[in-house]
Amino acid sequence: MGGCGEVEKVALPVQKYPEKPITVIVPFSVGGGLDMTARSLEKVSLQHLEQPLVIINKPGGAGVIGWNELAGASWDGYTIGIASIDMLLLSLYESTTYNYLTALAPIAQIASLPVVLVAKADQPWQTLDDLIIYARQHPGAIKLGHGGTGSFAHVLGEMFGYDAGIKINHVPFSGGGEMTAALLGGHVQLIFINPVSIKEHVKNGTVRVLAVSSDQRIPDPVFEQIPTFKEQGFDITLKNWHGIAAPKEIPVAVKNKLAERFKVIIADPEFKKNMDNIGMPVEYLGPEESQAKWITESQKLKKTLEQSGILEQIKAQKK
């Protein structure tokens, strides 16, 4: 009977899926880049999925809390989540309940974007070189906010500090909103953050962007004058990406239907307009392409982390 029950569990959702709202786990707090991407999907989901998306924020542990919940969720297709490069890093540190590379199945990549290094506008430096000189003259004075120990932004901060030969103190937060508030309040001097999360503050002149993490400048007029790390002599050329993932055991037919529907959602002009409004560049990849990218980038990150010594450092910090 157990076997028959399992067959019915798989067959029913495939035939009628989706019959109820779909929960989307966002592993960071409200207001950050992943959250804003999820809410852009939510706005157009009903017409394409015939059911609404329900966004649930589960911040904490640099994404571990939310992604663990996603990996351990029912595989019926009614719990999915927003994925990013951070989850690949977390699995490399061997400090999570799940290896997300094998515990989660990609449905689609939605967007790909760099992060930016930001300081409050009233700080006594105008450029990256100014910052480095200041940090060398004031050892230990620089605090950098990021999304948690081992997060993508933390790794970038470690890379920058290592390459620049300066000491940076790291302060973890649960999301972009908290980091920005800490920067504006003077509790940290720097943050690595998605440009979308800081754009209005850049336009208002309250913060200054010192560098961009991609190999090319951001084409948005608000950021196009900001040089990349590469232009300034640092080999930091990594971009974050946002995607949709589901528990690995999701039935193939349900996964395929989700993939088909999300491809349509991501191509929707209204969705693209919403993403453009928040400065998030849409870059679609299907499930197979996303899986290949996860594997390739995981291998690249592991090599980078081992060469720089960051991998052992972060493992030690987590003990």
C-alpha positions as CSV (number, residue, x, y, z in Angstrom):
1,M,0.0,0.0,0.0
2,G,2.9,2.3,0.8
3,G,4.0,2.0,-2.8
4,C,0.6,2.8,-4.2
5,G,0.3,5.8,-1.9
6,E,3.6,7.1,-3.3
7,V,2.5,6.7,-6.9
8,E,-0.7,8.7,-6.1
9,K,1.4,11.4,-4.4
10,V,3.5,11.8,-7.5
11,A,0.7,11.5,-10.1
12,L,-1.9,13.8,-8.6
13,P,0.2,17.0,-8.4
14,V,1.5,16.3,-12.0
15,Q,-2.0,16.2,-13.4
16,K,-3.6,19.1,-11.5
17,Y,-0.5,21.1,-10.4
18,P,-0.7,23.8,-9.1
19,E,-4.0,23.6,-7.2
20,K,-3.0,26.0,-4.4
21,P,-0.6,28.9,-3.7
22,I,3.1,28.2,-4.0
23,T,5.4,29.2,-1.2
24,V,8.7,30.9,-2.1
25,I,11.3,30.9,0.6
26,V,13.7,33.9,0.5
27,P,16.7,33.2,2.8
28,F,17.4,36.9,3.6
29,S,15.4,39.7,5.0
30,V,12.8,42.0,3.4
31,G,14.3,44.8,1.2
32,G,17.4,43.0,-0.1
33,G,18.1,42.0,-3.7
34,L,16.8,38.4,-3.4
35,D,13.6,39.7,-1.7
36,M,13.0,42.3,-4.4
37,T,13.5,39.7,-7.2
38,A,11.0,37.4,-5.5
39,R,8.4,40.2,-5.2
40,S,8.8,41.0,-8.9
41,L,8.0,37.4,-9.7
42,E,5.0,37.6,-7.3
43,K,3.5,40.5,-9.2
44,V,3.0,38.5,-12.4
45,S,2.8,35.0,-11.1
46,L,-1.0,34.6,-11.0
47,Q,-1.6,35.0,-14.7
48,H,1.1,32.5,-15.6
49,L,0.9,29.9,-12.8
50,E,-2.8,30.3,-12.2
51,Q,-1.9,30.3,-8.5
52,P,-0.2,33.1,-6.5
53,L,3.3,33.0,-5.1
54,V,3.5,33.5,-1.4
55,I,6.8,35.1,-0.3
56,I,8.2,33.9,3.1
57,N,11.4,35.5,4.4
58,K,13.6,33.2,6.5
59,P,16.8,35.2,7.2
60,G,19.8,34.1,9.2
61,G,23.0,32.2,9.0
62,A,24.0,33.8,5.7
63,G,21.1,32.0,4.1
64,V,21.5,28.7,5.8
65,I,18.2,28.8,7.7
66,G,16.1,29.5,4.6
67,W,18.0,27.1,2.2
68,N,18.0,24.3,4.8
69,E,14.2,24.7,5.1
70,L,13.9,24.6,1.3
71,A,16.1,21.5,0.9
72,G,14.1,19.7,3.6
73,A,10.7,20.8,2.4
74,S,8.0,18.6,0.8
75,W,8.9,17.8,-2.8
76,D,5.4,18.3,-4.1
77,G,6.2,21.6,-5.9
78,Y,4.4,23.8,-3.4
79,T,7.6,25.0,-1.7
80,I,10.3,26.6,-3.9
81,G,12.9,29.2,-3.1
82,I,15.2,31.9,-4.4
83,A,18.7,30.7,-5.0
84,S,22.0,32.6,-5.3
85,I,25.8,32.0,-5.5
86,D,25.9,32.2,-1.6
87,M,24.4,28.7,-1.3
88,L,27.3,27.2,-3.4
89,L,29.7,28.9,-1.0
90,L,27.9,27.6,2.1
91,S,28.2,24.1,0.8
92,L,31.9,24.4,0.3
93,Y,32.4,25.3,4.0
94,E,30.8,21.9,5.0
95,S,28.9,23.6,7.7
96,T,25.3,23.1,6.5
97,T,22.9,20.2,7.0
98,Y,22.7,19.8,3.2
99,N,25.0,20.1,0.2
100,Y,22.8,22.5,-1.8
101,L,24.5,21.6,-5.0
102,T,23.0,18.1,-4.7
103,A,20.0,18.8,-2.4
104,L,18.4,21.4,-4.6
105,A,17.2,21.3,-8.2
106,P,17.5,24.5,-10.3
107,I,14.3,25.6,-12.1
108,A,15.6,28.8,-13.7
109,Q,18.2,31.6,-13.4
110,I,16.4,34.9,-13.3
111,A,19.1,37.6,-13.1
112,S,22.8,38.1,-12.8
113,L,24.5,41.1,-11.2
114,P,27.6,42.3,-9.6
115,V,27.9,43.7,-6.0
116,V,29.4,47.1,-5.2
117,L,31.7,48.3,-2.4
118,V,30.0,51.2,-0.7
119,A,31.0,53.8,1.9
120,K,29.1,56.6,3.5
121,A,29.7,59.8,1.6
122,D,31.2,61.7,4.5
123,Q,34.0,59.2,5.0
124,P,37.5,60.7,4.5
125,W,38.2,58.8,1.3
126,Q,37.1,59.4,-2.3
127,T,38.6,56.3,-4.0
128,L,39.6,52.7,-3.4
129,D,43.3,53.9,-3.2
130,D,42.3,56.5,-0.6
131,L,40.6,53.8,1.5
132,I,43.6,51.5,1.3
133,I,45.9,54.3,2.5
134,Y,43.6,55.1,5.3
135,A,43.3,51.5,6.4
136,R,47.0,51.1,6.5
137,Q,47.4,54.2,8.6
138,H,44.5,53.2,10.9
139,P,44.9,49.4,11.4
140,G,41.7,47.7,12.5
141,A,39.6,50.8,12.1
142,I,37.6,49.5,9.0
143,K,34.5,47.5,9.6
144,L,32.8,45.9,6.7
145,G,29.1,44.7,6.8
146,H,28.0,41.7,4.8
147,G,25.2,39.0,4.8
148,G,26.9,36.6,7.2
149,T,30.1,34.7,7.7
150,G,30.9,32.8,4.5
151,S,28.5,34.8,2.4
152,F,29.4,35.9,-1.1
153,A,30.0,39.5,0.1
154,H,32.1,38.2,3.0
155,V,34.3,36.2,0.6
156,L,34.7,39.3,-1.6
157,G,35.7,41.3,1.5
158,E,38.3,38.8,2.4
159,M,39.6,38.7,-1.1
160,F,39.9,42.5,-1.2
161,G,41.6,42.8,2.2
162,Y,44.0,40.0,1.3
163,D,44.9,41.6,-2.1
164,A,45.1,45.1,-0.7
165,G,47.2,44.0,2.3
166,I,44.8,45.7,4.8
167,K,43.0,44.4,7.9
168,I,39.2,44.5,7.7
169,N,36.9,43.6,10.5
170,H,33.8,41.8,9.4
171,V,30.3,42.4,10.8
172,P,27.5,40.0,9.7
173,F,23.9,41.1,9.2
174,S,20.8,39.3,8.1
175,G,20.1,41.3,4.9
176,G,20.6,44.4,2.8
177,G,18.3,46.6,4.9
178,E,20.2,46.0,8.1
179,M,23.5,46.6,6.4
180,T,22.5,49.8,4.8
181,A,21.1,51.1,8.2
182,A,24.4,50.2,9.9
183,L,26.4,52.0,7.2
184,L,24.3,55.2,7.4
185,G,24.4,55.1,11.2
186,G,28.2,54.9,11.2
187,H,28.4,51.4,12.8
188,V,30.3,50.0,9.8
189,Q,32.5,51.9,7.3
190,L,31.9,49.7,4.3
191,I,29.4,47.3,2.9
192,F,29.3,44.9,-0.1
193,I,25.8,45.0,-1.4
194,N,23.7,44.5,-4.5
195,P,23.5,47.8,-6.4
196,V,19.7,47.6,-6.5
197,S,19.6,47.8,-2.7
198,I,21.6,51.0,-2.5
199,K,20.6,52.8,-5.7
200,E,18.4,55.5,-4.1
201,H,21.1,56.3,-1.5
202,V,23.6,56.7,-4.3
203,K,21.3,59.0,-6.2
204,N,20.7,61.1,-3.0
205,G,24.4,61.4,-2.4
206,T,24.4,59.8,1.0
207,V,26.7,57.0,0.0
208,R,29.7,56.6,-2.3
209,V,30.4,53.5,-4.4
210,L,34.1,52.7,-4.6
211,A,34.2,49.6,-6.9
212,V,32.2,47.1,-8.9
213,S,32.8,43.3,-8.6
214,S,32.1,42.4,-12.3
215,D,34.6,42.5,-15.2
216,Q,32.6,45.4,-16.8
217,R,31.0,48.6,-15.4
218,I,27.3,48.7,-14.6
219,P,25.5,50.3,-17.6
220,D,22.9,52.0,-15.3
221,P,23.5,55.8,-15.4
222,V,23.6,55.9,-11.6
223,F,26.6,53.5,-11.6
224,E,28.3,53.8,-15.0
225,Q,31.1,56.1,-13.7
226,I,32.1,53.6,-11.0
227,P,35.3,51.7,-11.9
228,T,35.5,47.9,-11.5
229,F,38.0,46.3,-9.1
230,K,39.7,45.0,-12.2
231,E,40.3,48.5,-13.5
232,Q,41.8,49.4,-10.2
233,G,44.3,46.5,-10.1
234,F,42.4,43.8,-8.2
235,D,41.5,40.4,-9.6
236,I,37.9,40.4,-8.3
237,T,35.5,39.6,-11.1
238,L,32.6,37.7,-9.6
239,K,28.9,38.3,-10.1
240,N,26.0,37.2,-8.0
241,W,22.9,35.6,-9.6
242,H,19.3,35.0,-8.6
243,G,17.4,31.9,-9.5
244,I,14.5,29.6,-8.5
245,A,15.2,26.2,-7.0
246,A,13.2,23.3,-5.6
247,P,13.9,20.3,-3.4
248,K,15.9,17.7,-5.4
249,E,13.2,15.0,-5.3
250,I,10.6,17.1,-7.0
251,P,8.8,15.0,-9.6
252,V,10.2,15.5,-13.1
253,A,6.8,16.5,-14.6
254,V,6.2,19.1,-11.8
255,K,9.7,20.4,-12.2
256,N,9.2,20.7,-16.0
257,K,5.9,22.5,-15.6
258,L,7.5,25.0,-13.1
259,A,10.4,25.5,-15.5
260,E,8.1,26.1,-18.4
261,R,6.0,28.6,-16.4
262,F,8.9,30.5,-15.0
263,K,10.5,30.8,-18.5
264,V,7.2,32.5,-19.5
265,I,7.2,34.7,-16.4
266,I,10.8,35.8,-16.9
267,A,10.0,36.7,-20.5
268,D,6.9,38.7,-19.5
269,P,7.3,42.4,-20.4
270,E,5.7,43.5,-17.2
271,F,8.2,41.4,-15.2
272,K,11.1,42.7,-17.2
273,K,9.9,46.3,-16.5
274,N,9.6,45.6,-12.8
275,M,13.1,44.2,-12.7
276,D,14.4,47.1,-14.8
277,N,12.8,49.5,-12.3
278,I,14.8,48.0,-9.4
279,G,18.0,47.9,-11.5
280,M,18.1,44.1,-11.7
281,P,19.4,42.8,-15.1
282,V,17.3,39.8,-16.3
283,E,19.5,36.9,-17.5
284,Y,17.5,33.7,-18.0
285,L,18.9,30.2,-18.0
286,G,16.9,27.0,-18.0
287,P,17.3,24.1,-15.6
288,E,20.0,22.2,-17.4
289,E,22.1,25.4,-18.1
290,S,21.6,26.5,-14.5
291,Q,22.8,23.1,-13.2
292,A,25.9,23.3,-15.4
293,K,26.6,26.8,-14.1
294,W,26.2,25.7,-10.4
295,I,28.7,22.9,-10.9
296,T,31.2,25.1,-12.8
297,E,31.0,28.0,-10.4
298,S,31.3,25.8,-7.4
299,Q,34.5,24.4,-8.7
300,K,35.8,27.9,-9.5
301,L,34.9,29.2,-6.1
302,K,36.5,26.2,-4.3
303,K,39.8,26.8,-6.2
304,T,39.7,30.5,-5.4
305,L,39.0,29.9,-1.8
306,E,41.7,27.3,-1.4
307,Q,44.3,29.5,-3.2
308,S,43.6,32.5,-1.1
309,G,43.4,30.6,2.2
310,I,39.9,31.9,2.9
311,L,38.4,28.4,2.9
312,E,40.3,27.3,5.9
313,Q,39.9,30.6,7.6
314,I,36.1,30.5,7.3
315,K,35.9,26.9,8.4
316,A,38.0,27.8,11.5
317,Q,35.6,30.7,12.2
318,K,32.6,28.4,12.1
319,K,34.0,25.9,14.6
